[in-house]
Amino acid sequence: MKSLVLPLLLLSLTPAFGGIFIDDFEDGDNYGWKVISGEWKVEGGAYVQSQDLPMEARNLSGAFYTLLQSPWNIANGTIELTVRFEEGAEESDQALLLFRMVDELNGYALKLNADGLTVYKLINGSFNTIRMEPSEVKFPEDHIKVKLDGMWIWVHLNGVLRMRVGDADFERKGFKEGKVGLGVVACQHPIHFEEIKVEGENIRQFRINLPVELDGKLPVTWAVLKAEQKGL
């Protein structure tokens, strides 16, 4: 009976897109993240941007952001995370999810604030709006899920599909793959990013004390491996 436990567990953890990365920030550090600008710190199981920013930031060079220095890039797949605003957060508090960032100034971004959701293409640090969707942002906490498939971007807010948008110039000037990042365009209060999860082809965990992959790209935690070795 014991021999069935590990295979069944592995089967239940098999991701839909072949690989998975998770950072829940519970380890208390920002291993793997490169701070580009702003004051970022890990506290209370979240990655927090606490530096105040002017009300209006018109390009990426004026925003605060951090990029995950993963050994892989995301092309098609999904990105999920929870954004938590502090009490008193206002329309001026704006959070960013960056994806397919080919470098520090080019890629795509999703902005979340009181007005709703906005998808941008970032070209040389400048925000170019693809689409804005008024949506009910639920302070203090919102769950975001972005699905990527070629030119198409699906955006879910708190479990509801709010936007399906395409980059019409994707084949000629789109960004096919790149890094994932977090950012703040404007804030009067610290913004907390909690548990980011990335799934997609070639995605994998790259921290030894978090879930790792065995042959066949099946993620399993070191705790499970140790239990199996002890015959538990």
N, C-alpha and C positions, 0 to 999 in steps of 0.2 A: 504494500500500500504506500510505503514511504517513497518508493521509486516513481510514483505517479505524481507526487506533489510538485516537484520542480517543473516537469514538462507542462503540467496544467497551468501553473503560475506563469510560465513563459508565454504560453499561448494567449492567456488573458491580457498580457502586457504588450502584445505585438501591435505596433502603431500602424495606422492606416496607410501611411506614406513611406514606410520602410525604416525610418529612424526618428529619434526624438532627443531633444535637449530640454532640460528644466533647470532653472535657477530660482529657488524660493527665498534666497537671501537669508536663510535661517543660520547659515554658518558664520554670519557676522562680518564677512569681508566681501570685497568686490573683485575677487579673482576673475580674470578674463575680460574685465571691462576697462576700456581706455577712456578716461575723462578728457573730453575735448575742451570743454569750458564749463564754468559754474562750480559750485561747491556741492559735491555729491558725497553721501555717506550712507553706510548700511546700518540701520537701526530698527529694532522691533520687527524683524522679518520683512523689511522693505528697503528698496533703494530710493533714497530721498534727495531731492534737489531743494536746498534751503536758502539759496542766495536770492535776494530780491532782484527783479528785472523791471526795466521800464515798461510802461503800459503797452507800448507798441514796439514790436520787433519785426521789421519788414523782410529780413532775410536770415538765413541760417547762421551767418556770422554774428548776428545779434542775439541768438538764442543760446541756451545752455543745453548741452547734450553729451551723451556718452555712448560709445559704440562697443559692441561685443566683439572681441578679437578672436572669433571662432576659426578653427582650421578649415571650416567649410563655409560656403555661401548658400543662401536660400534662393531657389529659383521658383519652383511651384511647391505649394504646401500650405501650412497654416501657422499662424502666430496668435497666441492667446496671452492675456495678462489682465491683472486687476489694477485699476488706478483709484487711489483713495485721496480725496481732497480733505483738508482740515476744516473744522467748523469755522464758518464765516467766509468760506471761499466764494468768490464772486465771478462774474462773467470774464473778468480780466485774467483769471487763473486758467491757463491753457496748457494741456499736456500733449506730448507728441509721441507717437510710435513711428520709428524710422525702419524702413525695410528696403532690401535690394540696394543698399548703399554701396556703390562701386568705389567710392572714396569718401572723404570727409565732407564733400560739398555736392555730391550728385547721387540721386536715388529717388525714393518715394517716401512720403510721410502721410500719416493720418493724424489730424488734430482733433482733440476732444475738449470742448468747453461748454458753457451754459447754453450757447446758441445751437449746439449740435455737433455734427461730424463734418470734417472737410478733408478731402484727399488732394494731395499736392504731388507734382513732380518737381524735384529740386534740381536745378541746373545752375552749376557754379555758385551754389549757396543761395540762390533766389527761389522763393516759393512761387510756383505757377499752379493756380487752382485748376484741378480737373473737375471737381464737383463738390458742392456743399449740400448737406442734407439736414434740415432742422429735425432734431430728435430730442426726446426727453432724457436729459442727463440727470441721473439720480444721485445728487450729492447725499452722503459723502463718498460713496463707493460705486464704481462702475466696472463691469467686465467687458472686455473688448476681445473679439475674435476676428481675425483677418484671414481670408482664404485667397491664395494666389494661384492663378492658372493662366499662364501666358499673358496676354494683354488685359485679362479680366481680374478685377479686385472685388471680392465680396466682403462687406463689413457688417458684423453682428454687434449689437449693443445690448447687453444684459439678456442674451439669449434670443434676441429678435433680429432677423435680417433687415437692415435699414438701408443698405445701398449695394447696388451692383453696377460697377462703373468700369469702363474700358479706356485704356490709353490708345487713342486713335492713331498715334504716331509711334506705336510700340515697335513695329518691325524696323523702322528706319532710325528712330532716335530714342527708343525705349531702353530701359536698363533690365537686362535679362536675369541677372543674379547679383547678389551682394550681401553685405552684412546687415545685422539687425541692431537697432539702437533705441535709446529712450531720450526724450528731450522735454524742455519746458520753453514755450515761446514767451509767456508772460506769467508772472505770479506775484501775488501779494502775500501768499502763505505757502509754506512748504508743500510739495506734492510728492506722494508716496506711490512707488511702483512695486506691486507685489506679485510674486511668482510668474515669471515669464516662461512660456512653453513654446517650443518651435518644433514642428514636425515637417518632414520632407525627405526627398531622396538625398542620400549621403549625409543627412544630419546625424550627429552622434554626440553623446556626452563626452566632455573632455576634461572632467575633473574626477580624480580617482575616488574621492569619498562620496560621490553621487552615483546614480545608476549608470552602469557601464553596459557594453554590448558584447555578447558572445558571438560565435560564428553564426552567420545568417542574420546578423543585425537584430538580435533579440535582446532588449534591455533587461538587466537583472541587477539587483542591488548586491553589494558586498555582504550584507547581512544574510541574504538568502544563500549565497555561496558558502559562507561560513557554517550556516546551519546544516547544509547538505553534507559538508565535510565531516561534521560531528555526528552525522546520522540522526539528526533531529527530524 
